[in-house]
């Protein structure tokens, strides 16, 4: 079941983030990058929960995947925050952001991440966004490409301790009314 996350889910979301970064992240990043991401990226963003744009997948009463979308400027998960990150995006000219997508490794490759992503895309399109953008960790790029996202640029993420995670800025176009792919390129 996919449902909106609540503040009561924060500990479970953090557990999923940490398990995902620890296991799935090590397939794409070295030990120092994984260790740093556990400190600086595995931080649930309660603003997404409060905005009603963050979701969890629940199996047998356990949160096993999470992810969301945002109408705010911040581009990726993590503890770094600035006042500008809270600014609202203009759906007519700026893309919504897919944010903080993580799956417990025990439940990877079962369609849960895709189901959350599709829910986010539908909701963002219904909110008037024509494009959706995300900063993909290397471990998630395959899923995003399979879901129609295209590479826009390299987008390294500098963590607070100076460690850099190689990531890719990706984008997908959706219709303003309802959900669907408008084209495979960026607009």
HUMODA-V448561 format. One record per pair of residues at least 24 apart in sequence whose C-alpha atoms are under 10 Angstrom apart, sorted by sequence separation. I is the first residue (numbers start at 1). GAP is how many residues later the second one is. D is the distance in Angstrom with one decimal. If there is no record, write none. Layout:
((I,GAP,D) (I,GAP,D))
This chain:
((14,24,9.7) (17,24,8.1) (18,24,5.7) (48,24,9.1) (71,24,8.2) (72,24,7.5) (73,24,7.7) (74,24,9.9) (75,24,6.9) (76,24,6.5) (77,24,8.6) (96,24,9.6) (97,24,9.6) (148,24,6.4) (149,24,8.3) (17,25,5.3) (18,25,8.9) (47,25,9.6) (70,25,9.4) (71,25,5.3) (72,25,7.4) (74,25,8.7) (75,25,9.3) (76,25,9.5) (96,25,8.9) (145,25,8.6) (147,25,8.8) (148,25,8.7) (16,26,8.7) (17,26,7.9) (70,26,5.8) (71,26,6.6) (98,26,9.2) (117,26,9.7) (141,26,8.7) (144,26,8.0) (145,26,9.6) (14,27,9.7) (15,27,8.3) (17,27,8.2) (69,27,6.8) (70,27,5.0) (71,27,9.3) (97,27,8.7) (113,27,9.5) (117,27,8.8) (138,27,8.7) (140,27,9.5) (141,27,7.8) (144,27,9.1) (145,27,9.5) (14,28,6.0) (15,28,9.8) (69,28,5.3) (70,28,6.4) (96,28,6.6) (137,28,7.6) (138,28,7.1) (139,28,9.2) (140,28,9.8) (141,28,9.8) (144,28,9.3) (13,29,8.8) (14,29,6.3) (15,29,9.7) (68,29,8.4) (69,29,4.2) (70,29,6.9) (95,29,9.1) (96,29,8.8) (114,29,7.4) (118,29,8.6) (137,29,7.0) (138,29,5.9) (141,29,8.7) (13,30,8.7) (14,30,5.9) (68,30,5.8) (69,30,5.4) (113,30,8.2) (114,30,8.5) (117,30,8.6) (136,30,8.9) (137,30,4.8) (138,30,7.4) (13,31,6.6) (14,31,9.7) (45,31,9.9) (67,31,7.7) (68,31,5.2) (69,31,8.3) (96,31,9.4) (113,31,9.7) (135,31,9.9) (136,31,5.4) (137,31,6.8) (11,32,9.8) (12,32,9.6) (13,32,9.7) (45,32,7.2) (67,32,6.1) (68,32,6.4) (69,32,9.3) (96,32,9.4) (97,32,9.9) (111,32,9.7) (114,32,9.4) (135,32,6.3) (136,32,5.1) (137,32,9.2) (149,32,9.9) (10,33,9.1) (11,33,8.4) (44,33,7.6) (45,33,7.6) (66,33,9.5) (67,33,5.1) (68,33,6.7) (91,33,8.9) (95,33,9.9) (96,33,6.2) (101,33,9.9) (114,33,7.6) (134,33,9.8) (135,33,5.6) (136,33,6.2) (148,33,7.8) (152,33,9.4) (10,34,6.4) (43,34,7.0) (44,34,7.5) (45,34,8.3) (66,34,7.3) (67,34,3.9) (68,34,9.8) (91,34,9.1) (95,34,6.3) (96,34,8.2) (97,34,8.9) (98,34,6.9) (99,34,9.1) (100,34,9.4) (109,34,9.3) (134,34,8.1) (135,34,4.5) (136,34,6.9) (147,34,9.8) (150,34,7.3) (151,34,9.2) (152,34,7.9) (9,35,9.5) (10,35,8.6) (41,35,8.5) (42,35,7.5) (43,35,5.4) (44,35,8.5) (66,35,5.6) (67,35,6.3) (94,35,7.5) (95,35,6.8) (96,35,6.4) (97,35,5.7) (98,35,6.2) (99,35,6.8) (100,35,9.4) (101,35,9.2) (134,35,5.8) (135,35,6.3) (136,35,10.0) (148,35,9.1) (149,35,7.6) (150,35,6.8) (151,35,9.1) (10,36,7.7) (41,36,5.6) (42,36,6.4) (43,36,6.0) (65,36,7.6) (66,36,5.4) (67,36,8.7) (91,36,7.7) (92,36,7.1) (93,36,8.3) (94,36,8.1) (95,36,4.6) (96,36,4.7) (97,36,5.0) (98,36,5.0) (99,36,7.9) (100,36,9.6) (101,36,9.7) (133,36,7.1) (134,36,5.4) (135,36,8.9) (148,36,6.7) (149,36,8.5) (150,36,7.6) (7,37,9.7) (9,37,9.9) (40,37,8.5) (41,37,3.9) (42,37,8.1) (43,37,9.6) (65,37,5.6) (66,37,6.4) (91,37,5.7) (92,37,6.4) (93,37,8.2) (94,37,7.2) (95,37,4.7) (96,37,6.1) (97,37,5.6) (98,37,7.9) (99,37,9.2) (133,37,5.7) (134,37,6.4) (148,37,9.2) (149,37,9.1) (7,38,9.9) (40,38,5.4) (41,38,6.4) (64,38,8.6) (65,38,4.1) (66,38,8.9) (90,38,9.1) (91,38,4.4) (92,38,7.0) (93,38,8.7) (94,38,8.5) (95,38,5.8) (96,38,8.4) (97,38,8.5) (98,38,9.3) (102,38,8.8) (132,38,8.5) (133,38,4.3) (134,38,9.0) (7,39,6.9) (10,39,9.0) (39,39,8.7) (40,39,5.5) (41,39,8.8) (47,39,8.8) (64,39,6.1) (65,39,5.9) (90,39,8.2) (91,39,6.9) (92,39,9.1) (94,39,9.2) (95,39,9.2) (101,39,8.5) (132,39,5.6) (133,39,6.5) (6,40,8.6) (7,40,9.8) (9,40,9.3) (16,40,10.0) (37,40,9.9) (38,40,9.6) (39,40,8.6) (40,40,7.7) (63,40,9.3) (64,40,5.2) (65,40,9.2) (89,40,9.4) (91,40,8.2) (131,40,7.0) (132,40,5.3) (133,40,8.8) (5,41,9.4) (8,41,10.0) (37,41,8.3) (63,41,8.6) (64,41,8.6) (91,41,9.7) (131,41,5.7) (132,41,6.3) (6,42,9.7) (7,42,6.7) (13,42,9.7) (64,42,8.2) (65,42,7.9) (130,42,8.7) (131,42,4.3) (132,42,7.4) (5,43,8.8) (6,43,6.0) (7,43,7.9) (13,43,7.8) (64,43,6.7) (65,43,8.7) (130,43,5.9) (131,43,5.6) (5,44,5.8) (6,44,7.7) (12,44,9.4) (20,44,9.9) (54,44,9.6) (64,44,9.1) (129,44,8.9) (130,44,5.1) (131,44,8.1) (4,45,7.7) (5,45,8.8) (19,45,9.9) (20,45,9.1) (53,45,9.7) (54,45,8.4) (56,45,9.7) (67,45,10.0) (129,45,7.6) (130,45,5.6) (131,45,8.8) (4,46,10.0) (6,46,8.4) (9,46,9.8) (53,46,9.6) (54,46,8.7) (55,46,9.4) (56,46,9.6) (57,46,8.9) (66,46,8.6) (67,46,7.7) (128,46,9.6) (129,46,7.9) (130,46,5.2) (5,47,7.5) (9,47,8.4) (16,47,7.5) (17,47,9.5) (54,47,9.5) (56,47,9.6) (65,47,6.6) (66,47,7.4) (67,47,10.0) (69,47,9.7) (128,47,8.5) (129,47,6.1) (130,47,8.8) (4,48,6.5) (5,48,8.2) (6,48,8.4) (15,48,9.0) (16,48,6.3) (17,48,8.4) (59,48,9.3) (64,48,8.5) (65,48,6.7) (67,48,9.9) (68,48,7.3) (69,48,8.5) (125,48,9.4) (126,48,9.9) (128,48,5.3) (129,48,9.2) (4,49,7.1) (5,49,5.6) (6,49,8.6) (15,49,9.0) (16,49,6.4) (17,49,8.1) (64,49,9.7) (67,49,6.4) (68,49,7.4) (125,49,6.4) (126,49,8.9) (127,49,8.2) (128,49,7.3) (130,49,9.6) (4,50,5.9) (5,50,4.8) (6,50,9.0) (12,50,8.0) (13,50,7.0) (15,50,9.9) (16,50,7.5) (17,50,9.8) (65,50,9.9) (66,50,7.2) (67,50,7.2) (69,50,9.2) (70,50,8.8) (124,50,8.9) (125,50,6.4) (126,50,6.9) (127,50,9.0) (128,50,9.1) (130,50,10.0) (131,50,9.7) (3,51,8.6) (4,51,4.3) (5,51,5.6) (12,51,6.1) (13,51,8.1) (48,51,8.7) (65,51,8.2) (66,51,9.4) (68,51,8.5) (69,51,5.6) (121,51,9.3) (124,51,10.0) (125,51,5.5) (126,51,6.4) (127,51,9.5) (130,51,9.7) (131,51,9.4) (3,52,5.5) (4,52,6.3) (5,52,9.0) (11,52,9.8) (12,52,8.2) (13,52,7.7) (14,52,9.6) (48,52,9.5) (67,52,9.7) (68,52,6.0) (69,52,7.8) (121,52,9.7) (122,52,8.7) (124,52,9.0) (125,52,6.7) (126,52,5.9) (130,52,8.7) (2,53,6.6) (3,53,5.6) (4,53,8.9) (9,53,9.9) (12,53,9.4) (13,53,6.6) (59,53,10.0) (67,53,8.2) (68,53,9.3) (70,53,10.0) (71,53,8.0) (121,53,7.8) (122,53,9.5) (125,53,6.1) (126,53,7.5) (133,53,9.8) (2,54,5.7) (3,54,6.6) (9,54,7.8) (12,54,9.5) (13,54,9.2) (45,54,9.3) (58,54,9.3) (69,54,8.4) (70,54,8.0) (122,54,9.9) (124,54,9.4) (125,54,5.9) (132,54,9.7) (1,55,8.2) (2,55,4.5) (3,55,7.8) (45,55,8.3) (57,55,6.6) (68,55,9.9) (69,55,7.2) (122,55,9.6) (123,55,8.7) (124,55,8.7) (125,55,8.6) (131,55,8.1) (1,56,5.5) (2,56,6.4) (44,56,8.0) (56,56,9.2) (57,56,8.4) (68,56,9.9) (71,56,8.9) (122,56,6.8) (123,56,8.3) (131,56,7.8) (1,57,5.3) (2,57,9.2) (43,57,9.1) (56,57,9.5) (121,57,9.6) (122,57,5.1) (130,57,8.9) (1,58,6.8) (5,58,9.6) (42,58,8.8) (57,58,8.6) (71,58,8.8) (75,58,8.3) (76,58,7.5) (77,58,9.2) (121,58,7.0) (122,58,8.1) (1,59,9.3) (41,59,8.6) (57,59,7.4) (75,59,6.7) (76,59,6.3) (121,59,8.6) (1,60,9.4) (17,60,10.0) (42,60,9.6) (56,60,7.5) (75,60,6.6) (76,60,8.7) (119,60,9.6) (2,61,9.6) (5,61,8.3) (55,61,6.7) (71,61,9.9) (76,61,9.7) (118,61,8.9) (1,62,9.6) (4,62,9.5) (5,62,9.2) (54,62,9.0) (55,62,9.4) (70,62,9.5) (118,62,9.9) (2,63,9.0) (3,63,9.6) (4,63,9.8) (5,63,9.2) (69,63,8.8) (70,63,9.9) (2,64,8.9) (4,64,9.1) (55,64,8.5) (69,64,9.4) (54,65,9.9) (55,65,8.3) (69,65,9.1) (53,66,9.6) (54,66,8.2) (53,67,7.4) (53,70,8.1) (53,71,8.9) (98,72,9.9) (98,73,9.5) (97,74,9.2) (96,75,9.6) (95,76,8.3) (96,76,10.0) (95,77,8.9) (24,78,9.4) (80,78,9.8) (95,78,8.7) (24,79,8.8) (80,79,8.0) (95,79,9.9) (24,80,8.7) (79,80,8.9) (80,80,7.4) (20,81,9.6) (21,81,8.0) (23,81,8.7) (24,81,6.6) (76,81,8.6) (78,81,8.5) (79,81,8.5) (20,82,6.0) (21,82,9.1) (22,82,9.9) (23,82,6.6) (78,82,9.6) (17,83,8.3) (19,83,8.8) (20,83,5.7) (21,83,9.1) (22,83,9.1) (23,83,9.7) (17,84,8.3) (18,84,8.8) (19,84,8.0) (20,84,5.3) (21,84,9.1) (24,84,8.9) (92,84,9.1) (16,85,9.8) (17,85,5.6) (18,85,9.6) (19,85,5.8) (20,85,5.7) (91,85,9.3) (16,86,6.6) (17,86,7.2) (18,86,8.5) (19,86,6.7) (20,86,9.2) (13,87,9.9) (16,87,6.2) (17,87,7.4) (19,87,9.1) (20,87,10.0) (14,88,9.6) (16,88,5.1) (17,88,9.9) (20,88,9.0) (13,89,8.6) (15,89,8.3) (16,89,8.4) (13,90,9.5) (13,91,9.6) (95,92,9.9) (75,94,9.4) (29,108,9.3) (28,109,8.4) (29,109,8.0) (2,110,8.3) (28,110,5.9) (29,110,8.5) (1,111,9.0) (27,111,8.8) (28,111,5.8) (25,112,8.3) (27,112,7.0) (28,112,9.5) (2,113,7.7) (3,113,9.0) (25,113,8.0) (26,113,8.6) (1,114,9.5) (2,114,6.9) (24,114,9.8) (25,114,6.0) (1,115,9.9) (24,115,6.5) (25,115,9.1) (3,116,9.6) (21,116,9.9) (24,116,9.0) (2,117,8.5) (21,118,9.1) (41,118,8.2) (20,119,9.6) (40,119,6.6) (41,119,9.9) (39,120,9.3) (40,120,7.1) (39,121,9.4) (40,121,8.6) (37,122,7.6) (39,122,9.5) (36,123,7.3) (37,123,9.7) (36,124,8.5) (37,124,9.9) (36,125,7.3) (33,126,9.1) (36,126,9.0) (37,126,8.7) (36,127,6.8) (37,127,9.5) (35,128,9.6) (36,128,9.1) (37,128,8.3) (33,129,10.0) (34,129,9.7) (36,129,9.3) (33,130,6.3) (32,131,7.6) (33,131,7.1) (34,131,9.0) (32,132,9.6) (33,132,6.5) (32,133,10.0) (33,133,9.5) (30,135,9.5) (29,136,7.6) (28,137,9.6) (29,137,8.4) (28,138,9.2))
